[in-house]
Amino acid sequence: MLKAARNEPQAIKAAILIQQELFENRYGLEKRAAGCFYTFVDENFLPYSKIHKKSCPDDVRQCGMLYKTFGGMSLSEITWFFWLHIGHLEMWQKLLLR
């Protein structure tokens, strides 16, 4: 994999993949099935927030807004690129609707 890299960004990406594979093999991590965003928030995040955070009402409000965008998506589908694309899309919509 590393020998096939033709430039520095490809080599960095290949090295990261190799390190991740070594880490997963060393510590016996199992790949879990990616659940959907809605399930993760309802079963994990909000219960944690209610117990450990004073800002729980804010978290509930913000999660309500995030449900509109990410509701049924799996967690593996939500990437920084997707988030960046959504941000630019909303920015352009606001500019065009002025």
C-alpha positions as protocol buffer text, in pm:
chain_id: "A"
residue {
  index: 1
  type: MET
  ca { x: 0 y: 0 z: 0 }
}
residue {
  index: 2
  type: LEU
  ca { x: 275 y: 244 z: 98 }
}
residue {
  index: 3
  type: LYS
  ca { x: 490 y: 153 z: -204 }
}
residue {
  index: 4
  type: ALA
  ca { x: 205 y: 244 z: -440 }
}
residue {
  index: 5
  type: ALA
  ca { x: 188 y: 600 z: -307 }
}
residue {
  index: 6
  type: ARG
  ca { x: 306 y: 846 z: -572 }
}
residue {
  index: 7
  type: ASN
  ca { x: 308 y: 1167 z: -368 }
}
residue {
  index: 8
  type: GLU
  ca { x: 320 y: 1283 z: -7 }
}
residue {
  index: 9
  type: PRO
  ca { x: -57 y: 1307 z: 59 }
}
residue {
  index: 10
  type: GLN
  ca { x: -106 y: 952 z: -71 }
}
residue {
  index: 11
  type: ALA
  ca { x: 182 y: 829 z: 146 }
}
residue {
  index: 12
  type: ILE
  ca { x: 37 y: 999 z: 455 }
}
residue {
  index: 13
  type: LYS
  ca { x: -306 y: 847 z: 389 }
}
residue {
  index: 14
  type: ALA
  ca { x: -152 y: 501 z: 340 }
}
residue {
  index: 15
  type: ALA
  ca { x: 53 y: 534 z: 659 }
}
residue {
  index: 16
  type: ILE
  ca { x: -257 y: 631 z: 858 }
}
residue {
  index: 17
  type: LEU
  ca { x: -444 y: 327 z: 725 }
}
residue {
  index: 18
  type: ILE
  ca { x: -154 y: 99 z: 819 }
}
residue {
  index: 19
  type: GLN
  ca { x: -131 y: 246 z: 1170 }
}
residue {
  index: 20
  type: GLN
  ca { x: -506 y: 212 z: 1219 }
}
residue {
  index: 21
  type: GLU
  ca { x: -496 y: -153 z: 1110 }
}
residue {
  index: 22
  type: LEU
  ca { x: -206 y: -225 z: 1346 }
}
residue {
  index: 23
  type: PHE
  ca { x: -389 y: -56 z: 1635 }
}
residue {
  index: 24
  type: GLU
  ca { x: -709 y: -252 z: 1571 }
}
residue {
  index: 25
  type: ASN
  ca { x: -519 y: -582 z: 1550 }
}
residue {
  index: 26
  type: ARG
  ca { x: -311 y: -516 z: 1862 }
}
residue {
  index: 27
  type: TYR
  ca { x: -601 y: -421 z: 2086 }
}
residue {
  index: 28
  type: GLY
  ca { x: -857 y: -656 z: 1936 }
}
residue {
  index: 29
  type: LEU
  ca { x: -1106 y: -390 z: 1840 }
}
residue {
  index: 30
  type: GLU
  ca { x: -1414 y: -513 z: 1664 }
}
residue {
  index: 31
  type: LYS
  ca { x: -1581 y: -306 z: 1399 }
}
residue {
  index: 32
  type: ARG
  ca { x: -1932 y: -227 z: 1514 }
}
residue {
  index: 33
  type: ALA
  ca { x: -2224 y: -186 z: 1284 }
}
residue {
  index: 34
  type: ALA
  ca { x: -2285 y: 181 z: 1224 }
}
residue {
  index: 35
  type: GLY
  ca { x: -2606 y: 284 z: 1392 }
}
residue {
  index: 36
  type: CYS
  ca { x: -2812 y: 578 z: 1283 }
}
residue {
  index: 37
  type: PHE
  ca { x: -2764 y: 926 z: 1424 }
}
residue {
  index: 38
  type: TYR
  ca { x: -3109 y: 938 z: 1582 }
}
residue {
  index: 39
  type: THR
  ca { x: -3053 y: 611 z: 1772 }
}
residue {
  index: 40
  type: PHE
  ca { x: -2709 y: 718 z: 1896 }
}
residue {
  index: 41
  type: VAL
  ca { x: -2837 y: 1050 z: 2027 }
}
residue {
  index: 42
  type: ASP
  ca { x: -3144 y: 901 z: 2197 }
}
residue {
  index: 43
  type: GLU
  ca { x: -2974 y: 597 z: 2351 }
}
residue {
  index: 44
  type: ASN
  ca { x: -2627 y: 733 z: 2432 }
}
residue {
  index: 45
  type: PHE
  ca { x: -2576 y: 1106 z: 2413 }
}
residue {
  index: 46
  type: LEU
  ca { x: -2891 y: 1250 z: 2572 }
}
residue {
  index: 47
  type: PRO
  ca { x: -2892 y: 1010 z: 2870 }
}
residue {
  index: 48
  type: TYR
  ca { x: -2528 y: 1099 z: 2935 }
}
residue {
  index: 49
  type: SER
  ca { x: -2609 y: 1467 z: 2902 }
}
residue {
  index: 50
  type: LYS
  ca { x: -2898 y: 1445 z: 3151 }
}
residue {
  index: 51
  type: ILE
  ca { x: -2677 y: 1281 z: 3415 }
}
residue {
  index: 52
  type: HIS
  ca { x: -2349 y: 1470 z: 3370 }
}
residue {
  index: 53
  type: LYS
  ca { x: -2417 y: 1812 z: 3220 }
}
residue {
  index: 54
  type: LYS
  ca { x: -2592 y: 2125 z: 3341 }
}
residue {
  index: 55
  type: SER
  ca { x: -2640 y: 2230 z: 2979 }
}
residue {
  index: 56
  type: CYS
  ca { x: -2874 y: 1938 z: 2905 }
}
residue {
  index: 57
  type: PRO
  ca { x: -3164 y: 2162 z: 2788 }
}
residue {
  index: 58
  type: ASP
  ca { x: -2928 y: 2321 z: 2536 }
}
residue {
  index: 59
  type: ASP
  ca { x: -2816 y: 1977 z: 2416 }
}
residue {
  index: 60
  type: VAL
  ca { x: -3178 y: 1866 z: 2372 }
}
residue {
  index: 61
  type: ARG
  ca { x: -3254 y: 2179 z: 2168 }
}
residue {
  index: 62
  type: GLN
  ca { x: -2943 y: 2143 z: 1951 }
}
residue {
  index: 63
  type: CYS
  ca { x: -3006 y: 1774 z: 1891 }
}
residue {
  index: 64
  type: GLY
  ca { x: -3357 y: 1861 z: 1779 }
}
residue {
  index: 65
  type: MET
  ca { x: -3207 y: 2086 z: 1513 }
}
residue {
  index: 66
  type: LEU
  ca { x: -2950 y: 1824 z: 1412 }
}
residue {
  index: 67
  type: TYR
  ca { x: -3224 y: 1561 z: 1372 }
}
residue {
  index: 68
  type: LYS
  ca { x: -3354 y: 1759 z: 1075 }
}
residue {
  index: 69
  type: THR
  ca { x: -3022 y: 1724 z: 894 }
}
residue {
  index: 70
  type: PHE
  ca { x: -2883 y: 1391 z: 1013 }
}
residue {
  index: 71
  type: GLY
  ca { x: -3190 y: 1206 z: 1150 }
}
residue {
  index: 72
  type: GLY
  ca { x: -3184 y: 878 z: 959 }
}
residue {
  index: 73
  type: MET
  ca { x: -2823 y: 883 z: 842 }
}
residue {
  index: 74
  type: SER
  ca { x: -2578 y: 626 z: 974 }
}
residue {
  index: 75
  type: LEU
  ca { x: -2292 y: 762 z: 1181 }
}
residue {
  index: 76
  type: SER
  ca { x: -2038 y: 650 z: 922 }
}
residue {
  index: 77
  type: GLU
  ca { x: -2208 y: 867 z: 658 }
}
residue {
  index: 78
  type: ILE
  ca { x: -2157 y: 1183 z: 861 }
}
residue {
  index: 79
  type: THR
  ca { x: -1810 y: 1308 z: 772 }
}
residue {
  index: 80
  type: TRP
  ca { x: -1640 y: 1645 z: 789 }
}
residue {
  index: 81
  type: PHE
  ca { x: -1676 y: 1673 z: 411 }
}
residue {
  index: 82
  type: PHE
  ca { x: -2051 y: 1616 z: 431 }
}
residue {
  index: 83
  type: TRP
  ca { x: -2077 y: 1869 z: 715 }
}
residue {
  index: 84
  type: LEU
  ca { x: -1871 y: 2120 z: 518 }
}
residue {
  index: 85
  type: HIS
  ca { x: -2089 y: 2067 z: 209 }
}
residue {
  index: 86
  type: ILE
  ca { x: -2409 y: 2120 z: 414 }
}
residue {
  index: 87
  type: GLY
  ca { x: -2262 y: 2439 z: 564 }
}
residue {
  index: 88
  type: HIS
  ca { x: -2180 y: 2584 z: 223 }
}
residue {
  index: 89
  type: LEU
  ca { x: -2517 y: 2481 z: 85 }
}
residue {
  index: 90
  type: GLU
  ca { x: -2700 y: 2665 z: 365 }
}
residue {
  index: 91
  type: MET
  ca { x: -2474 y: 2969 z: 321 }
}
residue {
  index: 92
  type: TRP
  ca { x: -2554 y: 2989 z: -50 }
}
residue {
  index: 93
  type: GLN
  ca { x: -2925 y: 2945 z: 14 }
}
residue {
  index: 94
  type: LYS
  ca { x: -2920 y: 3236 z: 260 }
}
residue {
  index: 95
  type: LEU
  ca { x: -2733 y: 3456 z: 13 }
}
residue {
  index: 96
  type: LEU
  ca { x: -2968 y: 3373 z: -274 }
}
residue {
  index: 97
  type: LEU
  ca { x: -3284 y: 3426 z: -69 }
}
residue {
  index: 98
  type: ARG
  ca { x: -3195 y: 3782 z: 38 }
}
